[in-house]
C-alpha cells in the first residue's frame, strides 16, 4: 500500500510479482509517472492480484486513478471482488 509515488511502487510490485504480492492498494497514485503503468495495464496480460484504488478529488490524481480503474475493468478485473 502506498500513496502518490508510493502507490505507483505498490502497483508495480504487485504487477511484476503477483505470486509474491497478491494484493495492492494505491492511494492518489500518479500512474503515468516514468514507467507508464496505464499502458502496461492495457498491453500486458491480467495478473492474479486484488487491487484497491482510491483518490481524492479534484486535483489529487483523480483522473489517473479513474483511468486506471477503467482500464483494469476493461482488462477483466471484477469490481467488488478483484478491484475496489
ABEGO torsion letter per residue (X at the ends): XBBEAAAAAAAAAAAABAAABABBBBBGBBAABEBBAAAAAAABBBBBBBBBBBBBOBGAGAAAAAAAAAAAAAAGBBBGAABX
